Amino acid sequence: MSSTERLHPLLEVFTVWDVPTFHLVIEGVLIALLVYVFSLKRYRPKQRNVKLTKQEEEELLREWKPEPLVEPVKEHLPDEGPVVEGVAGVTLTIGGEEKINMGTYNFLGLVGDKRAEKGLEASRSKVVFFKHNDMKDLKAKLEEQAVIDRKDRNKAMATRRFIVVEGIYANTGQICPLDELVKLKYQYKVRLVVEESMSFGVLGASGKGVTEHFNVKMEDVDMVCVSLGMSLGSIGGFCCGRSFVVDHQRLSGQGYCFSASLPPLLANAAISNLNVLDSGEGKDLLRSLRANIAHVQKRVQQIEEFEWSGAPGSAVVHVHISPAAAKRNSISTHNQEDHVLEDMCNKALAEGVAFVRANYIVTEEKFPRRPSIRLAVSAKHTQEHLDQALDVLARIAKTTLSN
Amino acid sequence: MKATRGPVVPQARSNRSSESNDATAPTKAQQQMTQEEFEPTPFWVAFATYFSYVMLFLFGLLRDALRANNIEEVKSAKELDKLKDFTSLYHGFESFFTRNMYRRVRDCFNRPICSVPGATLTLVERRTDDYGWTFTATGEKKECINLGSYNYLGFAENHGPCADATIEAIKTFGVTGSSSRADLGTTTLHRRLETSVARFVGKEDAVVFGMGFATNSTNMPVLVDKGCLLLSDELNHASLVLGARLTGATIKVFRHNDMEHLEGLLRSSIIEGQPRTGRAWKKILIVVEGVYSMEGSLVNLPDVIRLKKKYGAYVYLDEAHSIGALGPTGRGVVEHFGCDVNDVDIMMGTFTKSFGAAGGYIAADKAIIDSLRAHSHSQRYATAMAPPVAQQILSALAIISGEDGTTRGQERIRALARNSAYFRQAAQKMGFIVYGNDASPIVPVLIYHPAKNAALSRMMKDRGVAIVVVGYPATPIVESRARFCISAAHTREQLDHCLQALDECAGLLGLKYSLVHPPRSFADVKAIAHEASALV
């Protein structure tokens, strides 16, 4: 056979170099080891050993009945607000009548966070929730993690971590203590992501948001996400951070790579409004917004049936039924409370003011939210608008919660 | 590796049912419609492509070593010094790819334009002085024929009835309602749009959202949850993949358009029940797209419907690239195959492509839409669709459906079908490997080689044609391709110009890989076509 002749020169190599025998032994062992590794059975989770007959299979297939694709909607509260006919400015038209608008986000009057939570889910990271705006709790949670990290250094080295907060929380109107957060960031080496939809154009001397409010350097926050739908009077959103972060988004951000770009008209609307914010007119708008916020918060405080949440300077103000009033009117569940608030909104609408009950998908909320009416203050509201709106609110509160 | 040696026959990925006597079996005409060409990668092309990636990789390693030893300057954005001891933000390969491969061809991507993306567009010329790290605008502009935008029916216009109506809508409604649909974001326009869309698609009701991507990713969780099974095509869009992950359901992936694989998964899943517990599935949802935007292929809808009926599953059909673009009256892939719209449970689509707008819709039975309105995150927490955008869709929809009383919509639909077939067949006959279905307005031409991919993009731009090239990671590593998007707005002269340019570039780059269609010049292809039509 020619194969032996071909093998021969290969074997010759050993004689030429005069390889010591132990070399051959070691290589032999290595080869044996390789053979052993490859012959190992792959680990497979235990599978059912039952082999079904064709008939049994068919039976199973026949028997399986799917559930209906959706359950009928049981909720009685409306999924949509009233239909708006025309521009949603400080006033808007519903059913042919003009109403004062206390519902839409139009902080600077330039119009004609939940989002974060879904993002967290999509990131498939381990998510730890800390008590709302409670820095002590956050610190305790970070400390807990630090203890775990000290045990498993390798894992800790490979785990990226982020604190995700809102500048002003849409659902409570609270301002996050950014200065403390930055301290925690450097202490525990956790990056900081701030959602500023409700604080951009509202907080800070020139409306730059919560960083300016606390005099925190922009570079100490790793990413700021802002919706264009609030102060900037457009639709869409932007993320900003150092180019180290943003460059990466252009290649890997799903919204950037796989979604259609923002319609130019919306981009242009945002640019124009950003220019207004940056000008002298912007300063005037901010001044007027702050005055309006202070006025609304003062008036809301005076309505005894209500409790309000929100921080000084927040254009989002939530009013809740006070525990005393709830007790008097035997309102005990969130559902009842929602219905009462919805009813109040409808009555207010009939009297010419559009209020919005804070709308949550109850089944999806990880933490139950306290029902509320959410007031959104605008720089373009006049004193008369606000007084009229709050008069209506106070009157309806009094009649609805009369017990 | 898909490559095979020896005589190559185009691989027809048509999947006939195993039981052809089935009452719901697809008709012969439907089977012909699902014939799609996917010529396998020639062996030497695959080899050369792998080789070039290996070279890029080795050079990358070398450059990284030089950078690490401060011999080469690091030009990429750097992490701040005070964040040095934080866990690094990015992991190895991704940034290696960006630094050493993507950066070399960066000029072909993220190209800014400064005009309406119609049949032609105007590119902003850029210059880079540091080999692709940074770009500056030169101040010059270049008008090109646009083969990159999904402007199927040519509604990306800045004049005409749609644009006029949209401007009027801004005057009446402003740019935004600055509120979610559930609060005060619903305008009369939204209501009218939903009725129109439901009527056009042929479903009871519809709901519209401001963002097409979110339409998928935020609504799938409303439909299925834990204990359900999602059967998803392997080439489904990122938004469907994200939506599927957010549902919490078990996800099984079937090979692209492979009906036997789908049936096998359906059978075994129902028989075995849920993993570990063996409980019966609550429901099974098959998720497919009408036209796959990277392959130019169509879903095998008749067979999907047959399987759905046979096993009691539900079908979620994403018509992002097929609504308006397919079917004699533009009603999408359901109409194209002559299927019954009632057999598709969820009809999803976007307004970005055929309607020249933005956003997405879901059309289905009223009960389903009610449930979406009540539970969808996009309905409650996202800003409602911009009123002018809604108006643009309404105007385009009126034209497409002929409700404006003219035949202009019909003409656009016919022009698109004509243009797509012309471009695809010409490219095929010239000897390119072209993927997909004859009816698809997306024509992917395989380039394979990463360097040729970028070179083609640049050379076509020099010849006045703006194209989109895609490569890894959007495609398998050896299957980089140029993806031509045909529009009803293209004239025959414009398409000829593009094909001529493509022919020239192919001559220089060697792109006519097909072993089935011998390489021919565009002039020859045209002459043959001319003769053939003269004979008829």
Interface residues (C-beta under 8 A of the other chain):
Chain A: R48 L52 E57 L60 L61 W64 K65 P66 E67 P68 L69 V70 E71 P72 V73 E75 D79 E80 G81 P82 V83 V84 E85 G86 V87 A88 G89 L92 N101 G103 T104 Y105 N106 V111 G112 D113 K114 R115 K118 E121 A122 R124 A156 M157 A158 T159 R160 R161 Y186 K189 V190 R191 E219 S227 G229 M230 G233 S234 I235 R242 S243 F244 V245 D247 H248 R250 L251 S252 Q254 G255 C257 F258 S259 A260 L262 P263 L265 L266 A269 A354 V356 N359 Y360 I361 T363 E364
Chain B: S76 A77 K78 E79 L80 K82 L83 D85 F86 T87 S88 L89 Y90 E94 S95 T98 Y102 N110 T166 I170 T172 F173 G174 V175 T176 G177 S178 S179 S180 R181 A182 D183 L184 G185 T186 T187 T188 H190 R191 G210 M211 G212 F213 S217 T218 V222 L223 H237 A238 S239 L242 R245 L246 R267 I270 I271 E272 G278 A280 W281 K282 K283 I284 L285 Y311 G312 A313 Y314 D345 I346 T350 T352 A357 A358 A367 I368 D370 S371 L372 R373 A374 H375 H377 Q379 R380 Y381 A382 T383 M385 A386 P388 V389
